[in-house]
Amino acid sequence: MHIQFQGAARTVTGSMHVLTVGGRTILLDCGTYHGRREEARARNENFPFDPATIDAVVLSHAHIDHAGNLPTLVRQGFRGSIYATSATRDLCAVMLRDSAHIQERDAEFVNKKNQKKGHPPVHPLYTQDDVDETIPLFKSVDYGTTFEVLDGITARFEDAGHILGSASVQLKLRENGTAVSLAFTGDLGRPNLPILRDPLFIGDADYLISESTYGGRFHAPVEAMEEQLLDPLRRGCERKAKMVIPAFSVGRTQEIVYVLHKLSNAGKIDNLPVFVDSPLSINVTKVFRDHPECYDKETRELLRKSPVNDPFGFKRLTYVRDVADSMALNERQGPFIVISAQGMCEAGRVLHHLRNTVSDPKNMIIIVGYQAEHTLGKRLVMREPVVNIFGEPHELKAEVVVLNSFSGHADKNELLHYISQFDKKRLKKTFLVHGDADQSEKLALGLTEAGFHDVIVPARSNTVQLV
């Protein structure tokens, strides 16, 4: 019985952990890796195992860095079941199709330029046909329900409070008469975030795999969200700026819309037009409306008091689906807000908006989520003087604002609080993943000081025997 860490080890993206029990193998997550283009392509195309030998996947949530490489897995031979919550399954159905569509469109766009330059063509990682083969493999499981993954392996999901449908997982493993429990946090959300319920403790275990994205950092209080956002919006309005907010279509977009909804209702941004320019965000927002069982008490109460008081829409908000309407925003005079995917600025319509925004000092880019190393989003956060978009250099003159109160990940204190609920005497080893090495190591130090022993920051391909 052993586990091998093949993704999100000393880095944030590409979550993928290989668990072998009694000769059967399952994956915990199967996400895409984001980083330098050539390296990311190679890692996402080439699994360190034969996909046909994987018996099942247990999926923590629908974000692309956790679920985005499932169609590649299927394309290369996987035919087992993919276990997830019903909300995660519904989100993946729209997200993976959108991911394939974006890859196909971006490849087409780049190939037009490559043809003129005499460069060879590029190809999408996977296509919509591959996604169509993937979605029927999903098996939906409710929170709190114990289910059999394979002979000798059962699992249970509990709400992780990160995005709609996100789950922490507890697995019960049996091999040769020995029973072991393994907990996997997935990505943990923050207490008191808008819309979603708070993370629920998964229960005691013998081994723990925990995320550590912000293992050494502290966020501004959730309560500061509205004022943190309002301040740059007021500055942008004064200079008639185009304000671009790159945001993941799942979770972050809905949270921002929810906060803007509250600011609008309070009359603080009543005349500021807001555009959500992402077909995926529109489809995802429909999935949010279909899963009110995931909402927190405040959001349920809002809907109960006024069913027409839609927390994902207000009178100045426009959802943009058509390409022509998206392109028209490039000619629109400010002030206005564009919320567009993808959150790390690596693909999608946000690239076109940034290309038409970054070089004008009047404009503003508002970063509201984690940016992995070597992504365009990270280069914007670092305020590099020149950034490449679609392979072409652009001077960065627009104002860049970073708001960490919007993070969907628990910070150091919140992670320490969650992990402190485990029985230190029972917990044999804790593995910290889904964090850059410095963040994982800072959390490891904090856990060690709190009395936890054998806290490990595994490197990629490290294998650990559980019994």
BAGULUM-539790 format. One line per field, with one value per residue (C-alpha): residue number from 1; residue in three letters; z, y, x. Coordinates in pm, 1 decimal, always signed. Example, Ala and Ser with C-alpha at 12.3 -4.5 7.8 and 13.67 -1.06 7.14 Angstrom:
BEGIN
num [1 | 2]
residuo [ALA | SER]
pz [+780.0 | +714.0]
py [-450.0 | -106.0]
px [+1230.0 | +1367.0]
END
This chain:
BEGIN
num [1 | 2 | 3 | 4 | 5 | 6 | 7 | 8 | 9 | 10 | 11 | 12 | 13 | 14 | 15 | 16 | 17 | 18 | 19 | 20 | 21 | 22 | 23 | 24 | 25 | 26 | 27 | 28 | 29 | 30 | 31 | 32 | 33 | 34 | 35 | 36 | 37 | 38 | 39 | 40 | 41 | 42 | 43 | 44 | 45 | 46 | 47 | 48 | 49 | 50 | 51 | 52 | 53 | 54 | 55 | 56 | 57 | 58 | 59 | 60 | 61 | 62 | 63 | 64 | 65 | 66 | 67 | 68 | 69 | 70 | 71 | 72 | 73 | 74 | 75 | 76 | 77 | 78 | 79 | 80 | 81 | 82 | 83 | 84 | 85 | 86 | 87 | 88 | 89 | 90 | 91 | 92 | 93 | 94 | 95 | 96 | 97 | 98 | 99 | 100 | 101 | 102 | 103 | 104 | 105 | 106 | 107 | 108 | 109 | 110 | 111 | 112 | 113 | 114 | 115 | 116 | 117 | 118 | 119 | 120 | 121 | 122 | 123 | 124 | 125 | 126 | 127 | 128 | 129 | 130 | 131 | 132 | 133 | 134 | 135 | 136 | 137 | 138 | 139 | 140 | 141 | 142 | 143 | 144 | 145 | 146 | 147 | 148 | 149 | 150 | 151 | 152 | 153 | 154 | 155 | 156 | 157 | 158 | 159 | 160 | 161 | 162 | 163 | 164 | 165 | 166 | 167 | 168 | 169 | 170 | 171 | 172 | 173 | 174 | 175 | 176 | 177 | 178 | 179 | 180 | 181 | 182 | 183 | 184 | 185 | 186 | 187 | 188 | 189 | 190 | 191 | 192 | 193 | 194 | 195 | 196 | 197 | 198 | 199 | 200 | 201 | 202 | 203 | 204 | 205 | 206 | 207 | 208 | 209 | 210 | 211 | 212 | 213 | 214 | 215 | 216 | 217 | 218 | 219 | 220 | 221 | 222 | 223 | 224 | 225 | 226 | 227 | 228 | 229 | 230 | 231 | 232 | 233 | 234 | 235 | 236 | 237 | 238 | 239 | 240 | 241 | 242 | 243 | 244 | 245 | 246 | 247 | 248 | 249 | 250 | 251 | 252 | 253 | 254 | 255 | 256 | 257 | 258 | 259 | 260 | 261 | 262 | 263 | 264 | 265 | 266 | 267 | 268 | 269 | 270 | 271 | 272 | 273 | 274 | 275 | 276 | 277 | 278 | 279 | 280 | 281 | 282 | 283 | 284 | 285 | 286 | 287 | 288 | 289 | 290 | 291 | 292 | 293 | 294 | 295 | 296 | 297 | 298 | 299 | 300 | 301 | 302 | 303 | 304 | 305 | 306 | 307 | 308 | 309 | 310 | 311 | 312 | 313 | 314 | 315 | 316 | 317 | 318 | 319 | 320 | 321 | 322 | 323 | 324 | 325 | 326 | 327 | 328 | 329 | 330 | 331 | 332 | 333 | 334 | 335 | 336 | 337 | 338 | 339 | 340 | 341 | 342 | 343 | 344 | 345 | 346 | 347 | 348 | 349 | 350 | 351 | 352 | 353 | 354 | 355 | 356 | 357 | 358 | 359 | 360 | 361 | 362 | 363 | 364 | 365 | 366 | 367 | 368 | 369 | 370 | 371 | 372 | 373 | 374 | 375 | 376 | 377 | 378 | 379 | 380 | 381 | 382 | 383 | 384 | 385 | 386 | 387 | 388 | 389 | 390 | 391 | 392 | 393 | 394 | 395 | 396 | 397 | 398 | 399 | 400 | 401 | 402 | 403 | 404 | 405 | 406 | 407 | 408 | 409 | 410 | 411 | 412 | 413 | 414 | 415 | 416 | 417 | 418 | 419 | 420 | 421 | 422 | 423 | 424 | 425 | 426 | 427 | 428 | 429 | 430 | 431 | 432 | 433 | 434 | 435 | 436 | 437 | 438 | 439 | 440 | 441 | 442 | 443 | 444 | 445 | 446 | 447 | 448 | 449 | 450 | 451 | 452 | 453 | 454 | 455 | 456 | 457 | 458 | 459 | 460 | 461 | 462 | 463 | 464 | 465 | 466 | 467]
residuo [MET | HIS | ILE | GLN | PHE | GLN | GLY | ALA | ALA | ARG | THR | VAL | THR | GLY | SER | MET | HIS | VAL | LEU | THR | VAL | GLY | GLY | ARG | THR | ILE | LEU | LEU | ASP | CYS | GLY | THR | TYR | HIS | GLY | ARG | ARG | GLU | GLU | ALA | ARG | ALA | ARG | ASN | GLU | ASN | PHE | PRO | PHE | ASP | PRO | ALA | THR | ILE | ASP | ALA | VAL | VAL | LEU | SER | HIS | ALA | HIS | ILE | ASP | HIS | ALA | GLY | ASN | LEU | PRO | THR | LEU | VAL | ARG | GLN | GLY | PHE | ARG | GLY | SER | ILE | TYR | ALA | THR | SER | ALA | THR | ARG | ASP | LEU | CYS | ALA | VAL | MET | LEU | ARG | ASP | SER | ALA | HIS | ILE | GLN | GLU | ARG | ASP | ALA | GLU | PHE | VAL | ASN | LYS | LYS | ASN | GLN | LYS | LYS | GLY | HIS | PRO | PRO | VAL | HIS | PRO | LEU | TYR | THR | GLN | ASP | ASP | VAL | ASP | GLU | THR | ILE | PRO | LEU | PHE | LYS | SER | VAL | ASP | TYR | GLY | THR | THR | PHE | GLU | VAL | LEU | ASP | GLY | ILE | THR | ALA | ARG | PHE | GLU | ASP | ALA | GLY | HIS | ILE | LEU | GLY | SER | ALA | SER | VAL | GLN | LEU | LYS | LEU | ARG | GLU | ASN | GLY | THR | ALA | VAL | SER | LEU | ALA | PHE | THR | GLY | ASP | LEU | GLY | ARG | PRO | ASN | LEU | PRO | ILE | LEU | ARG | ASP | PRO | LEU | PHE | ILE | GLY | ASP | ALA | ASP | TYR | LEU | ILE | SER | GLU | SER | THR | TYR | GLY | GLY | ARG | PHE | HIS | ALA | PRO | VAL | GLU | ALA | MET | GLU | GLU | GLN | LEU | LEU | ASP | PRO | LEU | ARG | ARG | GLY | CYS | GLU | ARG | LYS | ALA | LYS | MET | VAL | ILE | PRO | ALA | PHE | SER | VAL | GLY | ARG | THR | GLN | GLU | ILE | VAL | TYR | VAL | LEU | HIS | LYS | LEU | SER | ASN | ALA | GLY | LYS | ILE | ASP | ASN | LEU | PRO | VAL | PHE | VAL | ASP | SER | PRO | LEU | SER | ILE | ASN | VAL | THR | LYS | VAL | PHE | ARG | ASP | HIS | PRO | GLU | CYS | TYR | ASP | LYS | GLU | THR | ARG | GLU | LEU | LEU | ARG | LYS | SER | PRO | VAL | ASN | ASP | PRO | PHE | GLY | PHE | LYS | ARG | LEU | THR | TYR | VAL | ARG | ASP | VAL | ALA | ASP | SER | MET | ALA | LEU | ASN | GLU | ARG | GLN | GLY | PRO | PHE | ILE | VAL | ILE | SER | ALA | GLN | GLY | MET | CYS | GLU | ALA | GLY | ARG | VAL | LEU | HIS | HIS | LEU | ARG | ASN | THR | VAL | SER | ASP | PRO | LYS | ASN | MET | ILE | ILE | ILE | VAL | GLY | TYR | GLN | ALA | GLU | HIS | THR | LEU | GLY | LYS | ARG | LEU | VAL | MET | ARG | GLU | PRO | VAL | VAL | ASN | ILE | PHE | GLY | GLU | PRO | HIS | GLU | LEU | LYS | ALA | GLU | VAL | VAL | VAL | LEU | ASN | SER | PHE | SER | GLY | HIS | ALA | ASP | LYS | ASN | GLU | LEU | LEU | HIS | TYR | ILE | SER | GLN | PHE | ASP | LYS | LYS | ARG | LEU | LYS | LYS | THR | PHE | LEU | VAL | HIS | GLY | ASP | ALA | ASP | GLN | SER | GLU | LYS | LEU | ALA | LEU | GLY | LEU | THR | GLU | ALA | GLY | PHE | HIS | ASP | VAL | ILE | VAL | PRO | ALA | ARG | SER | ASN | THR | VAL | GLN | LEU | VAL]
pz [+0.0 | -111.7 | -250.0 | -517.3 | -558.3 | -931.0 | -938.6 | -724.1 | -536.9 | -439.5 | -687.6 | -697.8 | -1013.9 | -1169.9 | -866.1 | -908.3 | -647.0 | -727.9 | -457.8 | -489.4 | -264.8 | -313.5 | -669.9 | -763.5 | -845.7 | -810.1 | -877.3 | -633.9 | -885.4 | -1242.8 | -1305.4 | -1567.8 | -1481.1 | -1552.5 | -1600.5 | -1884.9 | -2200.9 | -2328.3 | -1986.8 | -1916.8 | -2251.5 | -2196.9 | -1844.6 | -1940.7 | -2247.7 | -2084.8 | -1778.0 | -1558.8 | -1583.0 | -1835.5 | -1804.4 | -1894.3 | -1565.1 | -1349.3 | -1200.8 | -1072.8 | -1005.3 | -689.1 | -771.2 | -507.7 | -720.3 | -1069.3 | -1099.4 | -1407.8 | -1207.3 | -1033.5 | -1305.8 | -1632.0 | -1758.1 | -1726.0 | -2102.6 | -2175.3 | -1931.7 | -2114.7 | -2455.4 | -2355.9 | -2231.4 | -1892.4 | -1870.4 | -1495.2 | -1286.3 | -1179.8 | -835.9 | -749.8 | -593.1 | -818.7 | -836.0 | -935.7 | -1205.4 | -1344.6 | -1335.0 | -1510.7 | -1783.8 | -1883.3 | -1781.3 | -1967.6 | -2284.7 | -2257.8 | -2195.7 | -2511.0 | -2708.9 | -2590.5 | -2677.2 | -3024.8 | -3081.3 | -2936.6 | -3152.4 | -3456.8 | -3364.1 | -3302.7 | -3616.2 | -3833.4 | -3696.6 | -3717.2 | -4081.1 | -4170.7 | -3981.9 | -4123.8 | -3781.6 | -3739.4 | -3626.5 | -3264.8 | -3155.5 | -2865.0 | -2567.4 | -2614.2 | -2810.3 | -2733.2 | -2860.1 | -2581.5 | -2329.2 | -2463.4 | -2379.4 | -2030.1 | -1883.8 | -1887.5 | -1660.7 | -1372.3 | -1074.1 | -846.9 | -468.6 | -200.2 | +83.9 | +391.1 | +201.7 | +224.9 | -113.2 | -249.7 | -492.2 | -549.0 | -350.2 | -29.9 | -80.2 | +45.7 | +54.8 | +189.9 | +73.6 | +304.2 | +201.5 | +159.0 | +118.0 | -170.6 | -473.5 | -548.9 | -494.6 | -360.2 | -125.0 | +120.2 | +106.4 | +367.2 | +230.9 | +418.6 | +277.2 | +340.0 | +231.5 | +367.4 | +676.0 | +756.3 | +766.8 | +714.9 | +681.7 | +454.8 | +449.5 | +152.3 | +201.9 | -166.4 | -168.3 | +154.4 | +144.2 | +396.9 | +669.8 | +600.8 | +225.6 | +30.8 | -109.2 | +9.4 | +339.7 | +557.6 | +530.9 | +730.8 | +913.8 | +734.4 | +1051.8 | +1204.2 | +993.9 | +1004.1 | +714.4 | +580.2 | +244.2 | +281.5 | +45.3 | +140.9 | -123.4 | +132.5 | +399.2 | +488.6 | +411.1 | +575.4 | +397.4 | +469.2 | +651.8 | +437.3 | +581.4 | +398.2 | +53.9 | -28.9 | +78.4 | -77.6 | -411.6 | -383.1 | -342.3 | -680.8 | -852.8 | -740.9 | -872.3 | -1202.0 | -1238.0 | -1180.0 | -1477.4 | -1692.4 | -1693.0 | -1845.4 | -1542.1 | -1628.3 | -1360.6 | -1466.6 | -1270.9 | -1276.0 | -1408.0 | -1109.8 | -772.3 | -814.7 | -1084.2 | -882.0 | -563.8 | -740.3 | -897.0 | -554.6 | -395.3 | -685.6 | -643.5 | -279.0 | -367.1 | -637.5 | -403.8 | -158.0 | -430.5 | -424.5 | -790.1 | -923.5 | -1256.7 | -1325.3 | -1607.3 | -1540.7 | -1807.7 | -1744.6 | -2070.1 | -2059.9 | -2201.6 | -1943.4 | -1657.7 | -1784.3 | -1797.2 | -1458.7 | -1303.0 | -1420.8 | -1238.8 | -926.2 | -950.4 | -983.0 | -658.3 | -372.9 | -137.0 | -138.6 | -26.9 | +315.2 | +545.8 | +435.4 | +66.8 | +131.6 | +344.8 | +70.1 | -178.0 | +70.9 | +139.1 | -228.8 | -486.2 | -762.0 | -577.8 | -782.1 | -609.0 | -947.7 | -1127.4 | -1087.9 | -1312.3 | -1434.4 | -1507.2 | -1857.8 | -1940.0 | -2274.7 | -2478.2 | -2841.9 | -2982.2 | -3162.0 | -2836.2 | -2664.5 | -2935.0 | -2909.6 | -2550.3 | -2686.5 | -2845.9 | -2550.0 | -2352.7 | -1976.8 | -1699.9 | -1694.5 | -1552.8 | -1751.1 | -1558.0 | -1785.5 | -1763.0 | -1726.5 | -1375.9 | -1435.0 | -1774.0 | -1966.8 | -2209.2 | -2308.5 | -2381.1 | -2099.2 | -2313.8 | -2580.5 | -2318.0 | -2162.7 | -2502.2 | -2548.2 | -2190.7 | -2052.7 | -2235.4 | -2136.5 | -1794.5 | -1762.3 | -1738.8 | -1446.3 | -1397.9 | -1072.5 | -962.5 | -723.4 | -712.9 | -684.5 | -978.7 | -1040.5 | -1133.1 | -1502.3 | -1587.5 | -1742.1 | -1426.5 | -1216.1 | -1450.6 | -1408.3 | -1028.8 | -1045.1 | -1266.8 | -1527.6 | -1765.9 | -2076.2 | -2093.0 | -2380.5 | -2493.6 | -2780.4 | -2822.6 | -2879.5 | -2634.8 | -2471.4 | -2236.4 | -1898.0 | -1815.9 | -1671.5 | -1293.2 | -1137.6 | -815.1 | -610.4 | -368.6 | -150.1 | +53.9 | -242.4 | -219.5 | -216.2 | -33.2 | +341.6 | +465.1 | +716.3 | +1025.5 | +866.9 | +754.4 | +1099.5 | +1256.8 | +1025.9 | +1067.5 | +1445.5 | +1458.9 | +1374.9 | +1660.8 | +1678.6 | +1843.4 | +1567.0 | +1268.4 | +1155.2 | +864.2 | +708.0 | +343.9 | +226.5 | -142.0 | -371.3 | -262.9 | -379.4 | -177.8 | +44.7 | +137.2 | +209.0 | +423.6 | +626.0 | +697.8 | +785.5 | +1040.6 | +1186.2 | +1221.1 | +1379.3 | +1632.2 | +1702.7 | +1797.5 | +1475.2 | +1381.0 | +1045.2 | +837.9 | +486.2 | +175.5 | -100.5 | -430.5 | -757.5 | -802.1 | -433.8 | -317.8 | +42.9 | +190.4 | +410.8 | +574.7]
py [+0.0 | +322.7 | +669.8 | +849.4 | +1227.0 | +1301.7 | +1651.3 | +1965.7 | +1856.2 | +2165.5 | +2355.8 | +2467.2 | +2325.9 | +1981.3 | +1805.7 | +1428.2 | +1163.9 | +792.8 | +556.1 | +182.2 | -66.9 | -442.1 | -412.2 | -166.4 | +197.8 | +514.1 | +879.2 | +1155.0 | +1435.0 | +1464.6 | +1830.5 | +2020.6 | +2172.0 | +2544.4 | +2702.6 | +2758.7 | +2663.6 | +2391.7 | +2232.1 | +2244.4 | +2088.9 | +1804.6 | +1729.2 | +1738.4 | +1518.3 | +1255.8 | +1075.8 | +901.0 | +584.5 | +405.1 | +562.5 | +226.3 | +85.0 | +336.3 | +173.8 | +484.7 | +856.7 | +1031.6 | +1400.3 | +1674.7 | +1953.7 | +2094.6 | +2352.3 | +2284.1 | +2232.1 | +1943.7 | +1807.7 | +1957.1 | +1663.5 | +1399.5 | +1404.5 | +1338.6 | +1045.8 | +906.0 | +977.4 | +763.3 | +463.8 | +523.1 | +362.5 | +350.4 | +553.1 | +915.3 | +979.1 | +1336.0 | +1534.3 | +1608.9 | +1980.1 | +1890.6 | +1657.9 | +1931.3 | +2188.7 | +1953.8 | +1891.1 | +2258.2 | +2337.1 | +2054.8 | +2125.2 | +2490.4 | +2399.4 | +2187.6 | +2463.6 | +2725.5 | +2497.9 | +2440.1 | +2812.5 | +2922.0 | +2664.0 | +2798.6 | +3158.5 | +3077.6 | +2864.0 | +3156.2 | +3349.7 | +3044.5 | +2986.1 | +3339.9 | +3293.8 | +2947.5 | +2781.3 | +2432.1 | +2404.8 | +2346.5 | +2107.7 | +2115.3 | +1891.4 | +1733.7 | +1798.2 | +1818.0 | +1460.6 | +1351.2 | +1535.9 | +1358.1 | +1028.7 | +1152.5 | +1286.9 | +952.0 | +804.9 | +1034.6 | +884.0 | +1142.3 | +1096.5 | +1313.3 | +1472.7 | +1250.3 | +927.0 | +638.5 | +469.8 | +188.3 | +302.3 | -42.8 | -365.3 | -268.9 | +107.4 | +313.9 | +692.4 | +978.7 | +1341.3 | +1641.4 | +2005.7 | +2178.6 | +2525.0 | +2615.6 | +2622.8 | +2482.8 | +2105.8 | +2103.1 | +1818.3 | +1687.7 | +1309.2 | +1041.2 | +702.1 | +370.8 | +132.4 | -241.7 | -467.2 | -810.4 | -761.5 | -416.9 | -113.6 | +243.2 | +574.6 | +853.4 | +1207.1 | +1443.0 | +1804.0 | +1891.2 | +2271.7 | +2422.1 | +2735.5 | +3017.5 | +3049.3 | +3313.8 | +3339.0 | +3457.8 | +3205.6 | +2878.3 | +2693.1 | +2686.5 | +2391.2 | +2087.4 | +1877.2 | +1545.7 | +1343.1 | +1178.0 | +972.0 | +787.3 | +988.0 | +1333.0 | +1500.4 | +1873.0 | +2165.5 | +2446.9 | +2716.4 | +2998.0 | +2800.0 | +3097.1 | +3390.6 | +3569.3 | +3708.9 | +4024.8 | +3947.3 | +3823.8 | +4111.0 | +4353.2 | +4224.7 | +4499.3 | +4792.6 | +4641.9 | +4623.4 | +4953.5 | +5164.4 | +5078.1 | +5089.9 | +5449.6 | +5538.8 | +5367.3 | +5552.4 | +5887.4 | +5834.3 | +5649.7 | +5328.4 | +4992.3 | +4764.7 | +4404.2 | +4137.9 | +3800.7 | +3543.2 | +3171.1 | +3091.4 | +2869.3 | +3035.2 | +3356.3 | +3505.4 | +3432.0 | +3575.5 | +3898.1 | +3929.7 | +3869.0 | +4146.6 | +4383.7 | +4297.2 | +4409.1 | +4726.3 | +4807.1 | +4748.5 | +4986.7 | +5252.4 | +5258.9 | +5158.0 | +5213.1 | +5361.6 | +5141.5 | +4889.9 | +4538.2 | +4272.6 | +3905.1 | +3810.4 | +3434.0 | +3178.8 | +2935.3 | +3174.6 | +3204.0 | +2826.4 | +2785.6 | +3046.3 | +2836.5 | +2537.4 | +2755.1 | +2833.5 | +2459.5 | +2370.3 | +2584.1 | +2291.8 | +2416.2 | +2770.9 | +2914.5 | +3043.7 | +3408.5 | +3328.3 | +3092.5 | +3362.3 | +3620.6 | +3396.2 | +3303.5 | +3665.7 | +3753.7 | +3471.2 | +3732.8 | +3890.1 | +3699.7 | +3711.3 | +3649.2 | +3943.5 | +4308.0 | +4583.7 | +4705.8 | +4353.4 | +4205.5 | +3850.7 | +3838.6 | +3519.1 | +3630.5 | +3685.9 | +4004.7 | +4153.0 | +4057.8 | +4230.1 | +4539.0 | +4588.7 | +4675.6 | +4987.8 | +5086.3 | +5394.6 | +5362.9 | +5345.2 | +4984.2 | +4645.1 | +4330.0 | +4003.2 | +3741.4 | +3394.4 | +3246.5 | +3338.9 | +3302.5 | +3477.2 | +3175.4 | +3126.3 | +3250.6 | +3587.4 | +3763.2 | +3753.1 | +3964.4 | +4214.6 | +4235.7 | +4282.6 | +4589.5 | +4715.7 | +4667.8 | +4949.3 | +5232.5 | +5390.2 | +5497.1 | +5134.6 | +4892.6 | +4518.8 | +4379.1 | +4046.0 | +3852.4 | +3504.3 | +3303.4 | +3331.0 | +3037.3 | +3091.7 | +3155.3 | +3249.2 | +3580.3 | +3653.1 | +3619.6 | +3853.0 | +4110.0 | +4075.9 | +4124.0 | +4426.9 | +4324.8 | +4619.1 | +4407.7 | +4105.4 | +3865.9 | +3807.4 | +3565.4 | +3562.0 | +3937.4 | +4191.6 | +4458.9 | +4734.6 | +4710.5 | +5062.1 | +4990.7 | +4996.9 | +4648.9 | +4599.8 | +4278.4 | +4192.1 | +3891.0 | +3900.5 | +3731.0 | +3422.5 | +3098.5 | +2923.9 | +2911.0 | +3108.1 | +2988.0 | +3047.7 | +2891.2 | +2585.2 | +2545.7 | +2570.8 | +2304.5 | +2060.1 | +2113.3 | +1920.1 | +1594.3 | +1369.8 | +1423.9 | +1086.8 | +899.7 | +1097.9 | +919.8 | +1142.3 | +1467.2 | +1541.0 | +1902.9 | +1949.5 | +2212.4 | +2484.9 | +2638.3 | +2489.6 | +2795.3 | +2802.5 | +2428.9 | +2447.7 | +2740.9 | +2549.5 | +2240.7 | +2447.0 | +2581.0 | +2229.0 | +2099.5 | +2383.2 | +2291.7 | +1938.9 | +1742.8 | +1495.4 | +1360.8 | +1657.5 | +1598.7 | +1819.8 | +1556.1 | +1620.5 | +1508.7 | +1127.4 | +1065.6 | +738.9 | +670.4 | +333.9 | +365.6 | +22.7]
px [+0.0 | +166.3 | +105.5 | +305.5 | +290.2 | +284.2 | +138.4 | +108.3 | +421.1 | +622.3 | +410.2 | +49.0 | -102.3 | -144.9 | -294.2 | -248.9 | -166.4 | -143.3 | -270.4 | -202.3 | -383.3 | -385.1 | -263.4 | -540.3 | -462.4 | -666.9 | -590.6 | -672.2 | -741.1 | -615.2 | -541.7 | -348.3 | -11.9 | +34.4 | +373.6 | +616.9 | +432.9 | +666.9 | +710.6 | +336.3 | +257.9 | +506.1 | +381.9 | +15.8 | +61.2 | +285.0 | +156.4 | +416.9 | +204.5 | -13.2 | -362.2 | -517.3 | -381.4 | -571.2 | -881.3 | -1066.7 | -1038.7 | -1157.6 | -1198.9 | -1191.8 | -1338.5 | -1382.7 | -1103.9 | -893.2 | -572.6 | -751.5 | -981.6 | -859.2 | -651.7 | -923.6 | -998.7 | -628.8 | -640.1 | -942.8 | -790.9 | -493.4 | -690.5 | -856.8 | -1202.6 | -1273.1 | -1517.7 | -1464.8 | -1618.3 | -1722.2 | -2006.1 | -2302.4 | -2212.8 | -1855.7 | -1985.4 | -2213.4 | -1934.2 | -1691.5 | -1947.3 | -1933.1 | -1573.7 | -1403.1 | -1599.8 | -1507.2 | -1142.1 | -1137.8 | -1309.8 | -1059.5 | -767.3 | -907.8 | -970.6 | -634.8 | -453.7 | -636.5 | -545.8 | -178.2 | -152.9 | -258.9 | +38.1 | +268.8 | +179.4 | +284.6 | +612.2 | +677.8 | +648.7 | +498.1 | +133.3 | +29.1 | -246.0 | -491.7 | -417.1 | -759.2 | -1077.9 | -1447.6 | -1482.5 | -1247.6 | -1463.9 | -1771.9 | -1597.8 | -1511.2 | -1837.1 | -2026.7 | -1756.7 | -1858.4 | -2038.5 | -2205.7 | -2193.2 | -2357.2 | -2163.1 | -2145.6 | -2217.0 | -1969.5 | -1917.7 | -1703.1 | -1435.4 | -1282.5 | -1255.2 | -1075.5 | -1121.9 | -1417.2 | -1444.5 | -1655.6 | -1684.4 | -1733.2 | -1772.5 | -1432.8 | -1589.3 | -1355.3 | -1585.8 | -1930.2 | -1918.8 | -1561.7 | -1483.6 | -1232.3 | -1204.7 | -1155.2 | -1049.6 | -1056.5 | -796.1 | -763.3 | -480.8 | -382.5 | -596.0 | -454.0 | -686.6 | -560.7 | -742.9 | -616.9 | -758.3 | -715.5 | -819.9 | -845.3 | -841.9 | -975.5 | -1184.4 | -1199.4 | -1459.4 | -1727.7 | -1669.8 | -1976.2 | -2225.9 | -2068.9 | -2073.5 | -1762.3 | -1519.6 | -1631.6 | -1373.6 | -1324.5 | -1259.4 | -954.7 | -714.1 | -384.0 | -238.0 | -319.5 | -256.4 | -319.4 | -302.1 | -62.3 | -117.4 | -95.7 | +89.6 | +308.5 | +80.9 | -208.5 | -514.7 | -703.7 | -1028.0 | -1317.3 | -1519.2 | -1283.8 | -1387.3 | -1634.9 | -1419.3 | -1104.8 | -1281.7 | -1464.9 | -1150.6 | -987.9 | -1327.6 | -1369.9 | -1023.6 | -1100.0 | -1426.9 | -1257.7 | -1026.8 | -1285.1 | -1082.9 | -1150.1 | -1112.5 | -1029.4 | -1074.0 | -926.3 | -1124.8 | -1178.7 | -1524.7 | -1597.8 | -1625.3 | -1428.6 | -1652.1 | -1966.4 | -1810.6 | -1713.7 | -2057.9 | -2213.1 | -2004.3 | -2075.7 | -2445.0 | -2428.3 | -2235.4 | -2489.6 | -2784.0 | -2617.8 | -2593.6 | -2213.1 | -2157.3 | -2507.1 | -2398.1 | -2095.3 | -2155.1 | -2027.8 | -1974.0 | -1906.7 | -1737.4 | -1707.9 | -1950.8 | -1814.7 | -1891.3 | -2247.0 | -2286.6 | -2119.2 | -2348.2 | -2644.3 | -2489.5 | -2461.9 | -2831.5 | -2903.7 | -2722.0 | -2857.4 | -2785.1 | -2423.2 | -2513.3 | -2444.6 | -2717.4 | -2682.3 | -2727.7 | -3020.3 | -3183.2 | -3134.8 | -3313.2 | -3585.0 | -3671.4 | -3683.0 | -3663.4 | -3619.7 | -3324.8 | -3066.4 | -2724.1 | -2560.0 | -2715.3 | -2812.1 | -2939.9 | -2598.1 | -2468.9 | -2451.1 | -2345.1 | -2162.5 | -2174.2 | -2140.3 | -1788.7 | -1893.8 | -2025.6 | -1699.7 | -1494.9 | -1716.0 | -1600.5 | -1255.3 | -1405.1 | -1622.3 | -1526.6 | -1485.8 | -1552.8 | -1669.3 | -1568.7 | -1496.2 | -1478.7 | -1329.9 | -1176.7 | -913.4 | -799.8 | -423.5 | -450.1 | -322.6 | -612.9 | -957.4 | -1112.3 | -928.8 | -613.1 | -782.9 | -901.2 | -556.8 | -395.0 | -617.7 | -573.4 | -221.1 | -44.6 | -282.3 | -201.1 | -563.7 | -675.0 | -669.7 | -614.7 | -755.0 | -604.3 | -828.5 | -675.0 | -355.5 | -114.5 | +119.0 | +483.1 | +558.6 | +197.0 | +94.2 | -104.1 | +211.1 | +400.1 | +123.4 | +137.9 | +516.9 | +454.6 | +707.4 | +759.2 | +690.0 | +457.0 | +394.6 | +36.2 | -20.1 | +356.9 | +383.7 | +539.0 | +322.1 | +433.5 | +261.5 | +146.1 | -199.5 | -239.7 | -228.5 | -425.6 | -393.7 | -675.8 | -600.7 | -921.2 | -1092.2 | -874.5 | -1071.4 | -784.7 | -737.0 | -437.0 | -175.4 | -386.8 | -693.8 | -496.8 | -342.5 | -687.1 | -830.5 | -541.0 | -535.1 | -863.5 | -679.2 | -567.9 | -190.1 | -135.4 | -317.2 | -185.1 | +132.6 | +236.9 | +117.9 | +202.3 | +184.6 | +106.8 | -47.6 | +190.9 | +515.5 | +802.7 | +847.5 | +477.4 | +464.5 | +778.0 | +643.6 | +324.7 | +531.3 | +723.9 | +399.1 | +257.7 | +577.1 | +570.3 | +206.4 | +309.7 | +255.6 | +529.8 | +649.0 | +531.4 | +663.7 | +681.4 | +709.9 | +881.8 | +731.3 | +745.3 | +821.1 | +664.9 | +565.6 | +467.3 | +159.5 | +198.6]
END
